Amino acid sequence: MRILIVDDDDDALKMLERALSQSGYEVETARSGDEALALLRSGSSRLVISDWEMPGMSGEDLCRAVRAGDFSSYVYFILLTSHGGSAYTVRGLSAGADDFISKPFDPAELSVRVRAGERVLALETRDLTLFAMAKLAESRDPETGSHLERIQGYARVLAEQLLKLAHPGVDAEYVRLLHLTSPLHDIGKVGIPDAVLLKPGRLSDREFEVMKTHTVLGAETLGAALAKFPSAAFLRMARDIALSHHERYDGAGYPRGLAREQIPLCGRIVAVADVYDALISRRVYKEPFAHDVAREIMFAKSGTHFDPVLTEAFRQAEEQFIEIRKRFGDGVGAELVRAGIRGFSLR
């Protein structure tokens, strides 16, 4: 992350630059408000630490100019000041400052406040990325819309069951990230030709081989974003889901034939959610199955298609699955067809 520090005092600039560089940040410097605005317009920095008292444009004025400016993304602004008292706090906040650091600054406090700013900026980056990618998938995939919302719900309740069991690596943040990223499981379908993606019927074996590449395409797309933002945990999880949600617990899945714990947990979770939704939804080649029929298919695949721990989590969360299905139904009606089970493929 690159940080812009603004101060007309060379010694103060050097001290700030040294402290931030030692914490692993890239730093650029400006000695006036006008110079700082020019650098910000180049888009290289999204976090500013500015001295309050400067000749010409003060830090307060610079903050107002930033808030009035037409920047492509939010700029987190920290005022560095020797002023105390609520009056200056009100002035700074009114100008649009996000935080304050007292002079002389404590390097440890500086690091903590910068990390707080990073978290705010990361939330904006994450949410914008997820929204854009989800909308892109929605524009190309005929099975999105309520499908994405159901997958979100199913994945969340499965993860919550694991949280209750104190499953290794699953905490409240994991559940939240899974809920956010699970709609991107099929983002790679944006790269599948219309003749295959939109075919009104079952795919041939050759067409299915093309369709299977959506896992790799999605992982490559998200991996490219992750390379730009390597600390973005949500991109890492989204990439893992896109690549692995068609793997099978017994190693017979695709694209890599991973088995058991080789498959990321998030991929194992979304596999359960995705297959269940395919079973209870109408497709061009099948009518929707009732929940009782779908559940028996799911249980029969425990230990082969699905992680047995997650099959049990599904069992414990059945009522929640049914509720999510009712809430985000696709209007197929109450009379669900139970016939044709043997002709249905989970591929």
C-alpha positions in Angstrom: 0.0 0.0 0.0 1.3 3.5 -0.9 0.8 6.3 1.6 1.1 10.1 0.8 2.6 12.2 3.6 2.3 15.9 3.4 4.4 18.3 5.5 6.4 21.5 4.8 8.9 20.4 7.4 11.7 18.2 5.9 12.6 16.7 9.2 9.0 15.7 10.0 8.7 14.2 6.5 11.8 12.1 7.0 10.7 10.8 10.4 7.2 9.8 9.0 8.7 8.3 5.9 11.2 6.2 8.0 8.5 5.0 10.3 6.1 4.0 7.6 8.8 2.4 5.4 9.9 0.2 8.4 6.3 -1.0 8.6 6.4 -2.1 5.0 4.6 0.7 3.3 5.5 2.5 0.1 5.7 6.3 0.7 5.5 9.3 -1.4 5.9 12.8 -0.1 4.6 16.3 -0.8 5.6 19.6 0.8 2.4 21.5 0.1 -1.3 21.0 -0.4 -1.2 21.8 -4.1 1.6 19.2 -4.7 -0.4 16.6 -2.7 -3.5 17.2 -4.8 -1.5 16.7 -8.0 -0.2 13.4 -6.7 -3.6 12.2 -5.5 -5.1 12.9 -9.0 -2.5 10.5 -10.4 -4.3 7.8 -8.3 -1.1 6.4 -6.8 -2.2 6.8 -3.1 -5.4 6.3 -1.3 -4.3 7.1 2.3 -3.0 10.6 3.3 -1.2 11.7 6.4 -1.1 15.5 6.4 0.3 18.1 8.9 -2.5 20.5 9.9 -0.3 23.7 10.0 1.2 24.4 6.6 1.8 27.7 4.7 -0.7 28.3 2.0 -3.1 25.4 1.9 -3.4 23.9 5.4 -4.0 20.3 6.2 -7.6 21.2 7.0 -8.0 22.9 3.6 -6.3 20.0 1.8 -8.8 17.6 3.4 -11.7 19.8 2.3 -10.3 19.9 -1.3 -9.9 16.1 -1.3 -13.5 15.6 -0.2 -14.7 18.0 -2.8 -12.6 16.4 -5.5 -13.7 13.9 -8.1 -11.5 10.9 -7.2 -12.2 7.4 -8.5 -12.1 5.9 -5.0 -12.2 6.9 -1.4 -9.2 8.7 0.1 -8.6 8.0 3.8 -7.3 11.2 5.4 -5.4 11.4 8.7 -4.5 14.8 10.2 -1.3 15.2 12.1 -1.7 17.9 14.6 -0.3 19.5 17.8 -3.7 21.0 18.5 -5.8 19.5 21.2 -9.4 20.0 22.4 -12.8 19.2 21.1 -13.0 22.4 19.0 -10.2 21.2 16.7 -11.6 17.7 16.6 -14.9 19.1 15.4 -13.1 21.3 12.8 -11.1 18.3 11.5 -14.1 16.0 11.3 -16.2 18.7 9.6 -13.4 19.0 7.0 -13.7 15.3 6.3 -10.8 13.9 8.2 -11.1 10.2 9.2 -8.6 10.2 12.0 -6.0 12.2 13.9 -2.5 11.7 15.2 -0.9 13.9 17.8 2.5 15.5 17.4 5.1 14.4 18.3 3.8 11.0 16.9 4.4 7.6 18.4 5.4 5.1 15.7 3.4 2.3 17.3 0.3 4.5 17.3 1.0 5.6 13.7 1.1 2.0 12.6 -2.2 1.1 14.3 -4.0 4.1 12.9 -2.7 3.4 9.4 -3.9 -0.3 9.7 -7.3 1.0 10.7 -7.4 3.0 7.5 -6.3 0.0 5.5 -9.3 -2.0 6.8 -11.7 0.7 5.7 -10.2 0.9 2.2 -10.1 -2.9 1.9 -13.8 -3.0 2.6 -14.5 -0.6 -0.2 -12.2 -2.5 -2.6 -13.7 -5.8 -1.6 -17.4 -4.8 -1.9 -16.9 -3.0 -5.2 -15.0 -6.0 -6.6 -17.6 -8.5 -5.5 -20.5 -6.4 -6.8 -18.9 -5.9 -10.2 -17.9 -9.5 -10.6 -21.3 -10.8 -9.4 -23.1 -8.5 -11.9 -20.8 -9.7 -14.7 -21.7 -13.3 -13.9 -25.4 -12.4 -13.8 -25.3 -10.9 -17.2 -23.9 -14.1 -18.8 -25.2 -17.1 -16.8 -28.9 -18.1 -17.3 -28.8 -19.8 -13.9 -28.0 -16.7 -11.7 -30.3 -14.3 -9.9 -32.0 -16.3 -7.1 -29.5 -19.1 -7.6 -26.8 -16.8 -6.3 -28.8 -15.8 -3.3 -29.6 -19.4 -2.5 -26.0 -20.4 -2.8 -25.1 -17.6 -0.4 -27.6 -18.8 2.1 -26.8 -22.5 1.9 -23.0 -21.8 2.2 -23.5 -19.6 5.2 -25.6 -22.0 7.2 -23.2 -24.9 6.4 -20.3 -22.8 7.7 -22.3 -21.8 10.7 -22.8 -25.5 11.5 -19.0 -26.0 11.3 -18.5 -22.9 13.6 -20.7 -24.6 16.2 -18.5 -27.7 15.9 -15.3 -25.6 16.4 -14.1 -26.9 13.0 -10.4 -25.9 12.5 -10.1 -22.6 10.6 -13.7 -21.6 10.8 -14.6 -18.5 12.8 -17.1 -15.7 12.4 -14.8 -13.9 9.8 -14.6 -17.1 7.8 -18.4 -17.4 7.7 -18.7 -13.8 6.7 -16.2 -14.1 3.8 -17.8 -17.3 2.6 -21.2 -15.6 2.5 -19.6 -12.7 0.5 -17.6 -14.8 -2.0 -19.8 -17.8 -2.7 -21.8 -16.0 -5.5 -18.6 -15.9 -7.5 -18.3 -19.7 -7.8 -19.3 -19.6 -11.5 -17.7 -16.3 -12.5 -15.7 -18.3 -15.1 -18.8 -18.9 -17.1 -18.4 -15.4 -18.6 -15.7 -17.0 -20.7 -17.8 -19.9 -22.0 -19.1 -19.6 -25.6 -22.8 -18.9 -25.9 -23.3 -22.0 -27.9 -22.4 -24.1 -24.9 -23.5 -21.8 -22.0 -26.9 -21.0 -23.5 -27.7 -24.4 -25.1 -31.3 -25.3 -24.5 -30.7 -28.9 -23.6 -28.2 -31.4 -22.3 -24.6 -30.8 -23.3 -22.7 -33.4 -25.3 -19.5 -34.8 -23.9 -17.4 -32.4 -25.9 -19.5 -29.4 -24.9 -19.3 -30.5 -21.3 -15.5 -30.5 -21.5 -15.7 -26.9 -22.6 -18.1 -26.1 -19.8 -15.7 -27.6 -17.2 -13.1 -24.9 -18.1 -15.2 -22.3 -16.3 -13.5 -23.4 -13.0 -10.0 -22.6 -14.4 -11.2 -19.4 -16.1 -12.8 -18.2 -12.9 -9.7 -19.0 -10.8 -7.5 -17.2 -13.3 -9.7 -14.1 -13.3 -9.8 -13.9 -9.5 -6.1 -14.9 -9.3 -5.2 -11.9 -11.5 -7.0 -9.6 -9.1 -5.4 -11.3 -6.1 -1.9 -10.6 -7.6 -2.8 -6.9 -7.5 -4.1 -7.1 -3.9 -2.3 -10.1 -2.3 -3.5 -9.2 1.2 -7.2 -9.4 0.1 -8.4 -12.6 1.9 -11.8 -12.4 0.1 -10.1 -12.7 -3.3 -8.1 -15.7 -2.2 -11.3 -17.5 -0.9 -13.2 -16.5 -4.1 -10.4 -17.9 -6.3 -10.4 -21.2 -4.3 -14.1 -21.6 -4.6 -14.2 -20.9 -8.3 -11.4 -23.5 -8.9 -12.5 -26.3 -6.5 -16.3 -26.3 -6.2 -16.6 -29.1 -8.8 -14.0 -31.3 -7.1 -15.3 -34.4 -5.4 -14.3 -35.8 -2.0 -13.2 -39.1 -3.6 -11.0 -37.4 -6.2 -13.2 -38.0 -9.2 -14.1 -34.3 -9.7 -12.5 -31.6 -11.9 -10.4 -29.7 -12.8 -7.6 -31.2 -10.8 -8.9 -34.4 -9.4 -8.3 -33.2 -5.8 -9.5 -35.4 -2.9 -10.4 -35.0 0.7 -8.6 -32.2 2.5 -6.7 -31.3 -0.7 -9.9 -29.5 -1.7 -10.1 -26.2 0.1 -12.9 -26.2 2.7 -14.7 -23.3 1.0 -14.8 -25.4 -2.2 -16.2 -28.4 -0.3 -18.9 -26.2 1.3 -20.0 -24.6 -2.0 -20.0 -28.1 -3.7 -22.8 -29.1 -1.3 -24.7 -25.9 -1.7 -24.4 -25.9 -5.5 -25.4 -29.6 -6.1 -28.4 -29.2 -3.7 -29.6 -26.2 -5.6 -29.2 -28.0 -8.9 -31.4 -30.8 -7.6 -34.2 -28.7 -6.3 -34.2 -26.3 -9.3 -35.7 -26.6 -12.7 -33.2 -27.0 -15.6 -33.8 -27.3 -19.3 -33.1 -31.1 -19.0 -35.0 -31.8 -15.7 -37.8 -30.8 -13.5 -37.1 -29.7 -9.9 -36.9 -32.4 -7.2 -38.7 -32.2 -3.9 -36.5 -31.7 -0.9 -37.0 -35.2 0.4 -35.7 -36.6 -2.9 -32.8 -34.2 -3.1 -31.7 -35.0 0.5 -31.6 -38.7 -0.2 -29.4 -38.1 -3.2 -27.1 -35.8 -1.1 -26.8 -38.4 1.7 -26.1 -41.2 -0.9 -23.1 -39.1 -2.1 -21.6 -38.6 1.3 -17.9 -39.8 1.3 -17.8 -39.9 -2.5 -19.0 -36.5 -3.9 -19.2 -34.7 -0.5 -17.2 -34.4 2.7 -19.1 -36.5 5.3 -18.6 -33.7 7.8 -20.5 -31.4 5.5 -23.2 -33.9 4.7 -23.9 -34.1 8.4 -23.8 -30.3 8.6 -26.4 -30.4 5.8 -28.5 -32.8 7.8 -28.4 -30.5 10.8 -29.3 -27.5 8.7 -32.1 -29.0 6.6 -34.8 -26.7 7.9 -32.8 -23.7 7.1 -32.1 -25.0 3.6 -35.9 -25.4 3.1 -36.5 -21.9 4.4 -33.9 -20.4 2.1 -35.5 -22.3 -0.9 -38.9 -20.9 0.0 -37.5 -17.3 0.4 -35.5 -17.3 -2.8 -37.7 -19.6 -5.0 -37.8 -19.3 -8.7 -41.6 -19.7 -9.0 -41.7 -23.4 -10.0 -44.7 -24.0 -7.8 -45.5 -26.4 -5.0 -45.9 -29.5 -7.1 -42.3 -30.8 -7.6 -41.6 -33.7 -9.9 -40.1 -36.8 -8.2 -39.6 -38.9 -11.4 -36.5 -39.2 -13.5 -34.0 -39.4 -10.7 -31.9 -42.1 -12.4 -31.5 -40.0 -15.5 -30.1 -37.0 -13.6 -26.4 -36.4 -13.6 -24.5 -34.5 -10.9 -21.8 -33.7 -13.4 
